[in-house]
């Protein structure tokens, strides 16, 4: 009596009241876990989870209402004179209830994945790629099972007979798949994580910034001028990468000063090191140090090396370093060397 392409009996088995009771138990449990164990996560993560809870709640309410209406209409269809119309209407209701139910299931699984990732990495960034890969794999499993078990649609047979279509799609999605697999490779190799400051060199191009997100297509950096930089994962995998946020060793910077030849080297070293004092972003371990890097007929070149807590403050800290060192150079009556230009008179007599 209902449309032949809608297997109502099989769908009805999946939209029983027990299914929705399970959903309505799992969602509050996830919210309770969030409220108890994830109070110290960042504001961005709070906003992320609240948005996911809200959308999951909406979809779950919709599928529950649709399933309830379906069962009400279906049970009353045979008690009216317009039996065919009501049964057909209830068939469509069951299909939409199943669709929204699958969406609710995927979103609920996503919430649990994010809860686990945030709980295990309370202060470390979590790449969205991991959650996206789980969502894709879980969705494909659910859709494949529904297509085969509920609708009798054998995906394996279709894929086996569509070699040409697969080849065309593979060529069309070559760059997309390259970025996807490169993103997965970056997650396995983990040359950087969210929050790290990195420098990426590719041919004549260079990008500096803090890693903000790693998606299936690209990695997002926040530059020093607060600009967003999107770099395809495939390009990053082929580039030279420098990580300035290595856990074992903070970023090491240097500043060069050229003193006159008659300057006292011990006094110059003292001025450089005292100039680094009382700058909170400079760490004491490893300690700052000075080295003579060049001696010419005109100057002695000294470099002062220091390490930062946060590489993102390199320009602000560098400004403080130069200002304070210059104050100490004046304090000890030291003089910086002036550039010397030798002029050769080409008209001079032999």
C-alpha positions as CSV (number, residue, x, y, z in Angstrom):
1,X,0.0,0.0,0.0
2,X,3.0,2.3,0.5
3,X,5.7,3.3,-2.1
4,X,7.7,0.2,-3.1
5,X,11.0,2.0,-2.9
6,X,10.5,2.8,0.8
7,X,11.0,-0.3,2.9
8,X,8.7,0.9,5.7
9,X,8.9,-2.3,7.8
10,X,12.8,-2.2,8.0
11,X,12.8,1.6,8.7
12,X,10.2,1.1,11.4
13,X,12.5,-1.4,13.1
14,X,15.2,1.4,13.3
15,X,12.9,4.1,14.6
16,X,11.5,2.2,17.6
17,X,11.1,4.1,20.9
18,X,14.1,2.3,22.3
19,X,16.4,4.0,19.7
20,X,15.3,7.4,20.7
21,X,15.5,6.7,24.4
22,X,19.2,5.7,23.9
23,X,19.8,8.9,22.0
24,X,18.1,11.0,24.7
25,X,20.3,9.3,27.3
26,X,23.6,9.6,25.5
27,X,23.2,13.4,24.8
28,X,22.6,14.5,28.4
29,X,25.5,12.1,29.5
30,X,27.8,13.9,27.1
31,X,26.7,17.3,28.3
32,X,27.2,16.2,31.9
33,X,30.8,15.0,31.1
34,X,31.4,18.4,29.4
35,X,30.2,20.4,32.4
36,X,32.2,18.3,35.0
37,X,35.5,17.6,33.3
38,X,36.0,20.3,30.6
39,X,35.4,23.5,32.6
40,X,39.1,24.6,32.0
41,X,39.1,24.4,28.2
42,X,39.5,27.6,26.1
43,X,36.6,29.8,25.1
44,X,36.9,28.7,21.5
45,X,36.4,25.1,22.6
46,X,33.5,26.0,24.8
47,X,31.8,27.7,21.8
48,X,32.6,24.7,19.6
49,X,30.9,22.2,22.0
50,X,27.9,24.5,22.8
51,X,27.2,24.9,19.1
52,X,27.5,21.1,18.5
53,X,25.2,20.3,21.4
54,X,22.6,22.9,20.1
55,X,22.6,21.5,16.6
56,X,22.5,17.9,17.8
57,X,19.6,18.7,20.1
58,X,17.6,20.3,17.2
59,X,18.2,17.3,14.9
60,X,17.3,14.8,17.6
61,X,14.1,16.7,18.4
62,X,13.2,16.7,14.7
63,X,13.7,13.0,14.2
64,X,11.8,12.2,17.5
65,X,8.8,14.3,16.4
66,X,8.8,12.9,12.9
67,X,9.0,9.3,14.3
68,X,6.2,10.0,16.8
69,X,3.9,11.5,14.0
70,X,4.7,8.5,11.8
71,X,3.6,6.0,14.4
72,X,0.5,8.0,15.2
73,X,-0.5,8.3,11.5
74,X,0.4,4.7,10.8
75,X,-1.6,3.2,13.6
76,X,-4.7,5.3,12.7
77,X,-4.4,4.8,9.0
78,X,-6.6,1.7,8.9
79,X,-9.3,3.3,11.0
80,X,-10.2,5.9,8.3
81,X,-11.6,5.9,4.8
82,X,-8.6,7.5,3.4
83,X,-6.3,4.7,4.2
84,X,-3.9,4.8,1.2
85,X,-3.1,8.5,1.5
86,X,-2.4,8.2,5.2
87,X,-0.2,5.1,4.8
88,X,1.8,6.9,2.0
89,X,2.2,10.0,4.2
90,X,3.4,7.9,7.1
91,X,5.9,6.2,4.8
92,X,7.5,9.5,3.9
93,X,7.5,10.5,7.6
94,X,9.4,7.3,8.5
95,X,12.0,8.0,5.7
96,X,12.6,11.6,7.0
97,X,12.7,10.3,10.6
98,X,15.4,7.9,9.5
99,X,17.4,10.6,7.7
100,X,17.4,13.0,10.6
101,X,18.1,10.1,12.9
102,X,21.3,9.2,11.0
103,X,22.3,12.9,11.1
104,X,21.7,12.9,14.9
105,X,23.7,9.8,15.3
106,X,26.7,11.2,13.4
107,X,26.6,14.5,15.3
108,X,26.3,12.7,18.6
109,X,29.3,10.6,17.7
110,X,31.2,13.8,16.8
111,X,30.5,15.2,20.2
112,X,31.9,12.2,21.9
113,X,35.0,12.3,19.7
114,X,35.6,16.0,20.6
115,X,35.0,15.3,24.3
116,X,37.7,12.6,24.2
117,X,40.1,14.8,22.2
118,X,39.6,17.9,24.4
119,X,39.9,15.8,27.6
120,X,43.1,14.1,26.4
121,X,44.6,17.4,25.1
122,X,43.4,19.9,27.6
123,X,45.8,22.7,26.7
124,X,47.1,21.4,23.3
125,X,45.3,22.2,20.1
126,X,43.3,19.4,18.4
127,X,43.4,19.4,14.5
128,X,39.9,19.4,13.0
129,X,41.2,16.9,10.5
130,X,41.0,14.1,13.1
131,X,37.4,14.7,13.8
132,X,36.6,15.2,10.1
133,X,38.2,11.9,9.2
134,X,36.2,10.1,11.9
135,X,33.0,11.8,10.7
136,X,33.7,10.7,7.1
137,X,34.6,7.1,8.0
138,X,31.6,6.8,10.4
139,X,29.2,8.3,7.9
140,X,30.4,6.0,5.1
141,X,29.9,3.0,7.3
142,X,26.4,4.0,8.4
143,X,25.3,5.0,4.9
144,X,26.8,1.8,3.4
145,X,25.0,-0.4,6.0
146,X,21.6,1.4,5.5
147,X,22.0,1.2,1.7
148,X,22.7,-2.5,1.8
149,X,20.6,-3.8,4.7
150,X,17.6,-1.5,4.5
151,X,17.3,-0.4,0.9
152,X,19.0,-3.5,-0.7
153,X,21.4,-1.3,-2.6
154,X,24.7,-3.2,-3.0
155,X,27.4,-0.5,-3.1
156,X,30.2,-3.1,-3.6
157,X,28.7,-4.3,-6.9
158,X,28.2,-0.7,-8.1
159,X,31.8,0.3,-7.3
160,X,33.2,-2.8,-8.9
161,X,31.5,-2.0,-12.2
162,X,32.3,1.7,-12.2
163,X,36.1,1.6,-12.9
164,X,35.9,4.3,-15.5
165,X,33.8,6.5,-13.2
166,X,36.3,5.9,-10.4
167,X,39.2,6.8,-12.7
168,X,37.6,10.0,-13.8
169,X,36.7,11.0,-10.3
170,X,40.3,10.2,-9.1
171,X,41.8,12.4,-11.8
172,X,39.3,15.2,-11.0
173,X,40.0,15.0,-7.3
174,X,43.7,14.5,-7.6
175,X,44.7,17.8,-5.8
176,X,41.9,17.3,-3.2
177,X,43.0,13.8,-2.4
178,X,46.7,14.9,-2.4
179,X,45.9,17.5,0.2
180,X,43.8,15.0,2.3
181,X,46.5,12.3,2.4
182,X,49.2,14.9,3.0
183,X,47.2,16.2,5.9
184,X,46.9,12.6,7.3
185,X,50.7,12.2,6.8
186,X,51.3,15.4,8.7
187,X,49.2,14.1,11.6
188,X,51.1,10.9,11.7
189,X,54.6,12.5,11.5
190,X,53.5,15.5,13.7
191,X,56.2,18.0,12.7
192,X,54.0,20.7,14.4
193,X,50.8,21.0,16.4
194,X,48.2,23.7,16.9
195,X,49.7,26.6,18.6
196,X,53.3,26.1,17.3
197,X,55.1,29.0,15.6
198,X,56.5,27.7,12.3
199,X,58.3,29.0,9.2
200,X,57.6,27.2,5.9
201,X,59.9,27.6,2.9
202,X,58.8,26.5,-0.6
203,X,61.0,27.6,-3.5
204,X,61.1,31.4,-3.3
205,X,58.1,31.6,-1.0
206,X,58.3,31.9,2.8
207,X,55.4,31.9,5.4
208,X,55.7,32.6,9.1
209,X,52.9,32.2,11.6
210,X,51.2,30.3,14.4
211,X,49.3,27.1,13.5
212,X,45.6,27.7,14.0
213,X,43.9,24.8,12.3
214,X,44.7,21.7,10.3
215,X,41.8,20.7,8.1
216,X,41.5,18.0,5.3
217,X,42.5,20.6,2.7
218,X,44.9,23.1,4.2
219,X,46.7,24.3,7.3
220,X,45.8,27.8,8.6
221,X,48.5,30.1,10.1
222,X,48.0,33.3,11.9
223,X,50.8,35.7,10.9
224,X,52.6,38.3,13.0
225,X,50.3,41.0,11.6
226,X,47.2,38.9,12.5
227,X,46.7,37.9,8.9
228,X,45.3,34.4,8.1
229,X,47.5,32.3,5.8
230,X,46.0,29.2,4.2
231,X,48.6,26.8,2.9
232,X,47.6,23.5,1.1
233,X,48.7,20.4,3.0
234,X,50.3,19.0,-0.1
235,X,52.5,22.1,-0.4
236,X,53.6,21.9,3.3
237,X,54.5,18.2,2.8
238,X,56.9,19.2,0.0
239,X,58.4,22.2,1.8
240,X,61.2,22.9,4.3
241,X,59.7,23.5,7.7
242,X,61.2,25.2,10.8
243,X,59.3,24.8,14.1
244,X,60.2,27.5,16.6
245,X,58.0,26.0,19.4
246,X,59.9,22.8,20.0
247,X,59.1,21.5,23.5
248,X,62.8,20.6,24.3
249,X,64.3,23.9,23.2
250,X,62.8,27.4,23.1
251,X,63.3,29.7,20.1
252,X,66.8,31.2,20.0
253,X,67.2,34.7,18.5
254,X,70.1,37.1,18.2
255,X,70.9,40.8,17.7
256,X,74.1,42.1,16.2
257,X,76.0,45.3,17.2
258,X,79.2,46.7,15.7
259,X,81.6,48.5,18.0
260,X,84.6,50.6,17.3
261,X,88.0,48.8,17.3
262,X,89.1,50.6,20.5
263,X,86.0,49.6,22.4
264,X,86.5,47.5,25.5
265,X,85.2,44.0,24.7
266,X,84.4,43.0,28.3
267,X,82.5,46.3,28.8
268,X,80.6,45.7,25.5
269,X,79.6,42.2,26.5
270,X,78.4,43.6,29.9
271,X,76.3,46.2,28.1
272,X,74.7,43.6,25.9
273,X,73.9,41.2,28.7
274,X,72.6,43.8,31.1
275,X,70.4,45.1,28.3
276,X,68.5,41.8,28.3
277,X,67.7,42.0,32.0
278,X,64.2,42.5,33.3
279,X,62.6,41.5,29.9
280,X,59.9,38.9,31.0
281,X,59.7,37.1,27.6
282,X,63.4,36.1,27.7
283,X,64.1,32.9,29.6
284,X,67.0,32.2,31.9
285,X,67.6,28.7,30.6
286,X,69.4,28.5,28.3
287,X,71.1,31.7,29.4
288,X,71.9,34.6,27.1
289,X,75.4,34.8,25.8
290,X,77.6,37.0,23.5
291,X,80.0,36.0,20.8
292,X,82.4,37.9,18.6
293,X,81.4,37.1,15.0
294,X,83.6,39.4,13.0
295,X,86.6,41.7,13.2
296,X,87.6,44.1,10.5
297,X,89.7,47.2,10.1
298,X,86.7,49.3,11.1
299,X,84.8,47.4,13.8
300,X,84.3,44.5,16.1
301,X,81.0,42.7,15.6
302,X,79.3,41.2,18.7
303,X,76.1,39.2,18.7
304,X,73.9,38.6,21.7
305,X,71.9,35.4,21.8
306,X,68.7,34.9,23.9
307,X,65.8,32.5,24.1
308,X,62.0,33.4,24.1
309,X,59.1,31.8,26.0
310,X,56.8,32.6,23.1
311,X,58.1,33.0,19.6
312,X,55.1,35.1,18.8
313,X,56.6,38.0,20.8
314,X,59.8,38.1,18.8
315,X,59.2,41.6,17.3
316,X,57.9,43.2,20.5
317,X,60.7,41.6,22.5
318,X,63.3,42.6,19.9
319,X,62.2,46.2,20.2
320,X,62.7,46.0,24.0
321,X,66.1,44.4,23.5
322,X,67.4,47.1,21.2
323,X,66.1,49.9,23.3
324,X,67.6,48.6,26.6
325,X,70.9,47.6,25.0
326,X,71.3,51.1,23.5
327,X,70.6,52.6,26.9
328,X,73.4,50.5,28.4
329,X,75.8,51.3,25.5
330,X,75.3,55.0,26.3
331,X,75.6,54.3,30.0
332,X,79.1,52.8,29.6
333,X,80.2,55.5,27.0
334,X,80.6,52.9,24.2
335,X,80.4,53.9,20.6
336,X,79.0,51.9,17.7
337,X,81.1,51.8,14.5
338,X,80.2,53.9,11.5
339,X,80.2,52.3,8.1
340,X,83.4,53.1,6.2
341,X,83.3,53.9,2.4
342,X,86.6,53.8,0.6
343,X,86.6,56.1,-2.5
344,X,89.1,55.3,-5.2
345,X,90.1,58.1,-7.6
346,X,90.3,56.5,-11.0
347,X,92.0,59.7,-12.5
348,X,95.1,59.5,-10.2
349,X,98.5,59.4,-11.9
350,X,100.6,56.2,-11.9
